[in-house]
Amino acid sequence: MPHLVIDLSPNLAADGQRLAAALHAVLLKSPMFEPGAIRVRTHVPQATAIADLHSENAYADLRLRIGPGRSIEERRALGQSLMAAAEGVFAEHLKGGHFALSLTIEETDARFSWKRNTIHDRLRRHRGRE
């Protein structure tokens, strides 16, 4: 973990890779996560019905799942950094009256979370050669 899942309205699909890269950079800078744990992905549904159904309506819904053990202050700071990065990507959309941006951070209950990640070992070995 962290897993950042981005749900984008279809009219924002072209911004997906830029947004994923910007948010990945924020997570990578955070001392809370190892690089091998970071996952950022976007999903664009085939159909949406947003607010008053205006054709320009758009949304980006960000949901970050993280493991337990981070303080409220750490989670708040991370959320503010992620939101600022997303607002930067969507600066033009935020100027109009047709855009909704949301972010939720969810803490996973470790009792019900199982993982196997071989990426960690590879990156840790690589880091040792630097």
N, CA and C atoms as a LAMMPS dump frame, in Angstrom:
ITEM: TIMESTEP
0
ITEM: NUMBER OF ATOMS
390
ITEM: BOX BOUNDS ff ff ff
-5.0000000000000000e+02 5.0000000000000000e+02
-5.0000000000000000e+02 5.0000000000000000e+02
-5.0000000000000000e+02 5.0000000000000000e+02
ITEM: ATOMS id mol type element x y z
1 1 1 N 0.85 -1.167 0
2 1 2 C 0 0 0
3 1 3 C 0.894 1.228 0
4 2 1 N 0.555 2.284 -0.527
5 2 2 C -0.76 2.855 -0.813
6 2 3 C -1.289 2.487 -2.208
7 3 1 N -2.61 2.41 -2.276
8 3 2 C -3.292 2.232 -3.546
9 3 3 C -4.166 3.46 -3.755
10 4 1 N -3.89 4.195 -4.813
11 4 2 C -4.68 5.376 -5.142
12 4 3 C -5.473 5.062 -6.405
13 5 1 N -6.78 5.004 -6.244
14 5 2 C -7.673 4.7 -7.352
15 5 3 C -8.382 5.989 -7.742
16 6 1 N -8.283 6.328 -9.002
17 6 2 C -8.85 7.57 -9.524
18 6 3 C -9.988 7.214 -10.469
19 7 1 N -11.15 7.713 -10.17
20 7 2 C -12.318 7.534 -11.031
21 7 3 C -12.533 8.858 -11.751
22 8 1 N -12.441 8.828 -13.075
23 8 2 C -12.573 10.051 -13.883
24 8 3 C -13.789 9.979 -14.783
25 9 1 N -14.502 11.074 -14.897
26 9 2 C -15.579 11.109 -15.877
27 9 3 C -14.952 10.985 -17.273
28 10 1 N -15.692 10.429 -18.22
29 10 2 C -15.126 10.172 -19.546
30 10 3 C -14.528 11.405 -20.224
31 11 1 N -15.075 12.576 -19.966
32 11 2 C -14.541 13.773 -20.612
33 11 3 C -13.219 14.233 -20.002
34 12 1 N -12.713 13.537 -18.973
35 12 2 C -11.402 13.831 -18.391
36 12 3 C -10.377 12.736 -18.683
37 13 1 N -10.744 11.76 -19.478
38 13 2 C -9.858 10.621 -19.735
39 13 3 C -8.481 11.059 -20.238
40 14 1 N -8.434 12.101 -21.037
41 14 2 C -7.151 12.568 -21.577
42 14 3 C -6.218 13.091 -20.485
43 15 1 N -6.767 13.475 -19.334
44 15 2 C -5.957 13.981 -18.222
45 15 3 C -5.475 12.869 -17.288
46 16 1 N -5.91 11.642 -17.52
47 16 2 C -5.647 10.549 -16.602
48 16 3 C -4.174 10.268 -16.352
49 17 1 N -3.377 10.167 -17.395
50 17 2 C -1.967 9.837 -17.207
51 17 3 C -1.22 10.97 -16.51
52 18 1 N -1.528 12.203 -16.875
53 18 2 C -0.879 13.352 -16.23
54 18 3 C -1.235 13.408 -14.749
55 19 1 N -2.497 13.156 -14.43
56 19 2 C -2.928 13.149 -13.041
57 19 3 C -2.257 12.01 -12.274
58 20 1 N -2.243 10.814 -12.856
59 20 2 C -1.616 9.665 -12.192
60 20 3 C -0.142 9.948 -11.907
61 21 1 N 0.558 10.525 -12.861
62 21 2 C 1.98 10.831 -12.674
63 21 3 C 2.187 11.872 -11.574
64 22 1 N 1.354 12.893 -11.552
65 22 2 C 1.484 13.954 -10.539
66 22 3 C 1.229 13.407 -9.141
67 23 1 N 0.225 12.559 -8.993
68 23 2 C -0.108 12.01 -7.679
69 23 3 C 0.906 10.948 -7.258
70 24 1 N 1.41 10.19 -8.209
71 24 2 C 2.469 9.217 -7.917
72 24 3 C 3.686 9.946 -7.358
73 25 1 N 4.033 11.087 -7.938
74 25 2 C 5.185 11.864 -7.467
75 25 3 C 4.995 12.297 -6.017
76 26 1 N 3.777 12.689 -5.655
77 26 2 C 3.494 13.074 -4.263
78 26 3 C 3.704 11.879 -3.335
79 27 1 N 3.175 10.732 -3.707
80 27 2 C 3.315 9.54 -2.869
81 27 3 C 4.776 9.109 -2.766
82 28 1 N 5.509 9.241 -3.851
83 28 2 C 6.918 8.855 -3.869
84 28 3 C 7.75 9.733 -2.939
85 29 1 N 7.388 10.999 -2.825
86 29 2 C 8.109 11.926 -1.942
87 29 3 C 7.791 11.704 -0.466
88 30 1 N 6.683 11.055 -0.188
89 30 2 C 6.26 10.853 1.197
90 30 3 C 7.155 9.834 1.889
91 31 1 N 7.629 10.137 3.087
92 31 2 C 8.43 9.159 3.826
93 31 3 C 7.585 8.006 4.383
94 32 1 N 6.281 8.058 4.2
95 32 2 C 5.4 7.027 4.739
96 32 3 C 5.4 5.741 3.92
97 33 1 N 5.855 5.809 2.653
98 33 2 C 5.694 4.668 1.758
99 33 3 C 6.996 4.294 1.068
100 34 1 N 7.194 2.997 0.893
101 34 2 C 8.301 2.524 0.081
102 34 3 C 7.876 2.594 -1.387
103 35 1 N 8.801 2.877 -2.289
104 35 2 C 8.442 2.987 -3.71
105 35 3 C 7.746 1.742 -4.261
106 36 1 N 8.157 0.566 -3.805
107 36 2 C 7.57 -0.666 -4.319
108 36 3 C 6.135 -0.894 -3.923
109 37 1 N 5.631 -0.106 -3.004
110 37 2 C 4.258 -0.279 -2.529
111 37 3 C 3.266 0.612 -3.264
112 38 1 N 3.739 1.614 -3.952
113 38 2 C 2.858 2.632 -4.528
114 38 3 C 2.151 2.113 -5.777
115 39 1 N 0.845 2.29 -5.805
116 39 2 C 0.014 1.954 -6.963
117 39 3 C -0.916 3.135 -7.224
118 40 1 N -0.911 3.614 -8.429
119 40 2 C -1.839 4.673 -8.834
120 40 3 C -2.475 4.218 -10.141
121 41 1 N -3.777 4.258 -10.189
122 41 2 C -4.458 3.837 -11.413
123 41 3 C -5.721 4.666 -11.626
124 42 1 N -6.067 4.818 -12.883
125 42 2 C -7.281 5.553 -13.231
126 42 3 C -8.288 4.607 -13.87
127 43 1 N -9.529 4.919 -13.637
128 43 2 C -10.641 4.19 -14.247
129 43 3 C -11.588 5.221 -14.842
130 44 1 N -12.036 4.932 -16.038
131 44 2 C -12.999 5.806 -16.714
132 44 3 C -14.22 4.956 -17.048
133 45 1 N -15.356 5.26 -16.445
134 45 2 C -16.555 4.461 -16.708
135 45 3 C -17.077 4.693 -18.121
136 46 1 N -17.811 3.73 -18.603
137 46 2 C -18.404 3.852 -19.931
138 46 3 C -19.565 4.832 -19.954
139 47 1 N -20.227 4.975 -18.822
140 47 2 C -21.395 5.858 -18.772
141 47 3 C -21.438 6.562 -17.425
142 48 1 N -21.894 7.806 -17.435
143 48 2 C -22.069 8.573 -16.211
144 48 3 C -23.329 9.425 -16.329
145 49 1 N -23.843 9.848 -15.188
146 49 2 C -24.932 10.815 -15.115
147 49 3 C -24.542 11.748 -13.976
148 50 1 N -24.113 12.963 -14.322
149 50 2 C -23.53 13.874 -13.347
150 50 3 C -24.435 15.093 -13.154
151 51 1 N -24.84 15.316 -11.909
152 51 2 C -25.589 16.512 -11.489
153 51 3 C -26.78 16.776 -12.418
154 52 1 N -26.761 17.916 -13.099
155 52 2 C -27.898 18.303 -13.942
156 52 3 C -27.793 17.762 -15.368
157 53 1 N -26.861 16.835 -15.584
158 53 2 C -26.639 16.174 -16.871
159 53 3 C -26.069 17.097 -17.947
160 54 1 N -25.554 18.238 -17.57
161 54 2 C -24.913 19.143 -18.53
162 54 3 C -23.736 18.411 -19.16
163 55 1 N -23.559 18.573 -20.437
164 55 2 C -22.517 17.833 -21.161
165 55 3 C -21.096 18.184 -20.717
166 56 1 N -20.909 19.351 -20.108
167 56 2 C -19.57 19.742 -19.653
168 56 3 C -19.266 19.287 -18.226
169 57 1 N -20.24 18.756 -17.515
170 57 2 C -20 18.291 -16.154
171 57 3 C -18.909 17.233 -16.155
172 58 1 N -18.034 17.315 -15.157
173 58 2 C -16.916 16.382 -15.055
174 58 3 C -16.583 16.157 -13.588
175 59 1 N -15.939 15.032 -13.312
176 59 2 C -15.504 14.782 -11.937
177 59 3 C -14.229 13.961 -11.931
178 60 1 N -13.505 14.09 -10.838
179 60 2 C -12.371 13.233 -10.511
180 60 3 C -12.534 12.863 -9.042
181 61 1 N -12.687 11.578 -8.793
182 61 2 C -12.855 11.068 -7.432
183 61 3 C -11.617 10.237 -7.107
184 62 1 N -10.87 10.669 -6.091
185 62 2 C -9.634 10.009 -5.694
186 62 3 C -9.869 9.271 -4.378
187 63 1 N -9.518 7.986 -4.353
188 63 2 C -9.651 7.19 -3.135
189 63 3 C -8.313 6.538 -2.845
190 64 1 N -7.732 6.91 -1.734
191 64 2 C -6.428 6.384 -1.33
192 64 3 C -6.616 5.407 -0.177
193 65 1 N -6.173 4.177 -0.37
194 65 2 C -6.169 3.185 0.706
195 65 3 C -4.747 3.069 1.228
196 66 1 N -4.596 3.151 2.545
197 66 2 C -3.286 3.012 3.165
198 66 3 C -3.396 2.05 4.341
199 67 1 N -2.26 1.489 4.714
200 67 2 C -2.222 0.624 5.879
201 67 3 C -2.297 1.438 7.156
202 68 1 N -2.524 0.781 8.269
203 68 2 C -2.64 1.477 9.552
204 68 3 C -1.288 1.986 10.043
205 69 1 N -1.353 2.893 11.013
206 69 2 C -0.139 3.331 11.69
207 69 3 C 0.28 4.761 11.41
208 70 1 N -0.426 5.469 10.555
209 70 2 C -0.094 6.87 10.294
210 70 3 C -0.952 7.761 11.168
211 71 1 N -0.344 8.81 11.663
212 71 2 C -1.084 9.725 12.525
213 71 3 C -2.087 10.532 11.71
214 72 1 N -3.001 11.14 12.432
215 72 2 C -3.969 12.029 11.778
216 72 3 C -3.241 13.153 11.064
217 73 1 N -2.223 13.709 11.689
218 73 2 C -1.461 14.812 11.083
219 73 3 C -0.778 14.35 9.795
220 74 1 N -0.194 13.15 9.806
221 74 2 C 0.457 12.631 8.601
222 74 3 C -0.552 12.431 7.476
223 75 1 N -1.694 11.859 7.805
224 75 2 C -2.725 11.641 6.788
225 75 3 C -3.274 12.962 6.261
226 76 1 N -3.462 13.924 7.143
227 76 2 C -3.963 15.237 6.718
228 76 3 C -2.962 15.917 5.787
229 77 1 N -1.685 15.895 6.145
230 77 2 C -0.658 16.525 5.311
231 77 3 C -0.577 15.841 3.948
232 78 1 N -0.64 14.519 3.947
233 78 2 C -0.617 13.79 2.682
234 78 3 C -1.835 14.153 1.837
235 79 1 N -2.997 14.181 2.448
236 79 2 C -4.212 14.546 1.72
237 79 3 C -4.129 15.943 1.133
238 80 1 N -3.601 16.88 1.895
239 80 2 C -3.456 18.243 1.391
240 80 3 C -2.484 18.291 0.214
241 81 1 N -1.398 17.512 0.279
242 81 2 C -0.433 17.483 -0.826
243 81 3 C -1.036 16.851 -2.077
244 82 1 N -1.775 15.768 -1.898
245 82 2 C -2.425 15.13 -3.043
246 82 3 C -3.468 16.044 -3.662
247 83 1 N -4.258 16.696 -2.807
248 83 2 C -5.301 17.589 -3.319
249 83 3 C -4.672 18.757 -4.077
250 84 1 N -3.585 19.305 -3.552
251 84 2 C -2.915 20.423 -4.233
252 84 3 C -2.399 19.986 -5.601
253 85 1 N -1.85 18.792 -5.682
254 85 2 C -1.357 18.295 -6.971
255 85 3 C -2.508 18.103 -7.953
256 86 1 N -3.611 17.531 -7.473
257 86 2 C -4.776 17.337 -8.343
258 86 3 C -5.352 18.676 -8.783
259 87 1 N -5.412 19.628 -7.869
260 87 2 C -5.912 20.962 -8.227
261 87 3 C -5.019 21.61 -9.276
262 88 1 N -3.713 21.358 -9.214
263 88 2 C -2.809 21.88 -10.232
264 88 3 C -3.1 21.293 -11.605
265 89 1 N -3.341 19.994 -11.654
266 89 2 C -3.658 19.343 -12.931
267 89 3 C -4.986 19.865 -13.478
268 90 1 N -5.933 20.099 -12.603
269 90 2 C -7.275 20.497 -13.029
270 90 3 C -7.552 21.987 -12.846
271 91 1 N -6.528 22.798 -12.851
272 91 2 C -6.692 24.236 -12.595
273 91 3 C -7.725 24.87 -13.529
274 92 1 N -7.679 24.549 -14.786
275 92 2 C -8.633 25.14 -15.733
276 92 3 C -10.059 24.677 -15.456
277 93 1 N -10.218 23.417 -15.136
278 93 2 C -11.558 22.886 -14.834
279 93 3 C -12.141 23.53 -13.58
280 94 1 N -11.282 23.846 -12.621
281 94 2 C -11.749 24.441 -11.369
282 94 3 C -12.223 25.882 -11.541
283 95 1 N -11.914 26.494 -12.658
284 95 2 C -12.357 27.869 -12.914
285 95 3 C -13.815 27.934 -13.356
286 96 1 N -14.34 26.825 -13.847
287 96 2 C -15.709 26.817 -14.36
288 96 3 C -16.683 26.26 -13.344
289 97 1 N -17.894 26.107 -13.755
290 97 2 C -18.947 25.626 -12.862
291 97 3 C -19.401 24.211 -13.175
292 98 1 N -18.477 23.395 -13.734
293 98 2 C -18.881 22.06 -14.171
294 98 3 C -17.968 20.957 -13.663
295 99 1 N -17.231 21.196 -12.582
296 99 2 C -16.227 20.225 -12.165
297 99 3 C -16.32 19.93 -10.672
298 100 1 N -16.179 18.655 -10.311
299 100 2 C -16.154 18.218 -8.914
300 100 3 C -14.904 17.366 -8.691
301 101 1 N -14.143 17.726 -7.668
302 101 2 C -12.917 17.016 -7.306
303 101 3 C -13.044 16.563 -5.862
304 102 1 N -12.81 15.286 -5.611
305 102 2 C -12.892 14.777 -4.239
306 102 3 C -11.755 13.808 -3.964
307 103 1 N -11.364 13.747 -2.696
308 103 2 C -10.313 12.845 -2.231
309 103 3 C -10.728 12.27 -0.886
310 104 1 N -10.605 10.963 -0.744
311 104 2 C -10.861 10.288 0.514
312 104 3 C -9.672 9.391 0.812
313 105 1 N -9.199 9.431 2.055
314 105 2 C -8.145 8.524 2.503
315 105 3 C -8.78 7.502 3.429
316 106 1 N -8.603 6.246 3.1
317 106 2 C -9.167 5.142 3.881
318 106 3 C -8.026 4.331 4.473
319 107 1 N -8.141 4.019 5.751
320 107 2 C -7.137 3.193 6.407
321 107 3 C -7.633 1.748 6.441
322 108 1 N -6.824 0.843 5.902
323 108 2 C -7.182 -0.567 5.834
324 108 3 C -6.986 -1.231 7.191
325 109 1 N -7.898 -2.078 7.563
326 109 2 C -7.788 -2.86 8.786
327 109 3 C -6.807 -4.002 8.531
328 110 1 N -5.647 -3.987 9.178
329 110 2 C -4.593 -4.966 8.941
330 110 3 C -5.054 -6.406 9.199
331 111 1 N -6.058 -6.58 10.021
332 111 2 C -6.554 -7.932 10.3
333 111 3 C -7.186 -8.578 9.078
334 112 1 N -7.568 -7.757 8.117
335 112 2 C -8.266 -8.262 6.935
336 112 3 C -7.561 -7.84 5.651
337 113 1 N -6.247 -7.806 5.7
338 113 2 C -5.464 -7.384 4.539
339 113 3 C -4.287 -8.344 4.366
340 114 1 N -4.221 -8.989 3.225
341 114 2 C -3.15 -9.933 2.933
342 114 3 C -2.392 -9.438 1.72
343 115 1 N -1.06 -9.596 1.75
344 115 2 C -0.233 -9.067 0.662
345 115 3 C 0.943 -9.985 0.39
346 116 1 N 1.36 -10.04 -0.857
347 116 2 C 2.629 -10.611 -1.282
348 116 3 C 3.156 -9.671 -2.346
349 117 1 N 4.356 -9.151 -2.161
350 117 2 C 4.883 -8.132 -3.07
351 117 3 C 6.355 -8.418 -3.329
352 118 1 N 6.658 -8.935 -4.497
353 118 2 C 8.059 -9.211 -4.843
354 118 3 C 8.777 -7.967 -5.342
355 119 1 N 8.051 -6.918 -5.616
356 119 2 C 8.67 -5.672 -6.076
357 119 3 C 9.538 -5.08 -4.974
358 120 1 N 9.083 -5.17 -3.729
359 120 2 C 9.871 -4.644 -2.603
360 120 3 C 11.281 -5.223 -2.602
361 121 1 N 11.38 -6.551 -2.662
362 121 2 C 12.695 -7.19 -2.604
363 121 3 C 13.597 -6.711 -3.735
364 122 1 N 13.06 -6.635 -4.942
365 122 2 C 13.866 -6.195 -6.083
366 122 3 C 14.347 -4.762 -5.89
367 123 1 N 13.471 -3.868 -5.472
368 123 2 C 13.867 -2.474 -5.291
369 123 3 C 14.837 -2.308 -4.125
370 124 1 N 14.648 -3.069 -3.076
371 124 2 C 15.57 -2.994 -1.938
372 124 3 C 16.958 -3.478 -2.342
373 125 1 N 17.038 -4.547 -3.124
374 125 2 C 18.341 -5.039 -3.611
375 125 3 C 18.991 -3.997 -4.505
376 126 1 N 18.209 -3.397 -5.386
377 126 2 C 18.73 -2.379 -6.299
378 126 3 C 19.251 -1.172 -5.534
379 127 1 N 18.498 -0.755 -4.514
380 127 2 C 18.896 0.398 -3.702
381 127 3 C 20.227 0.127 -3.007
382 128 1 N 20.479 -1.119 -2.615
383 128 2 C 21.721 -1.469 -1.939
384 128 3 C 22.946 -1.376 -2.834
385 129 1 N 22.748 -1.382 -4.159
386 129 2 C 23.87 -1.28 -5.111
387 129 3 C 24.238 0.14 -5.446
388 130 1 N 23.44 1.077 -4.999
389 130 2 C 23.695 2.484 -5.36
390 130 3 C 24.814 3.077 -4.523
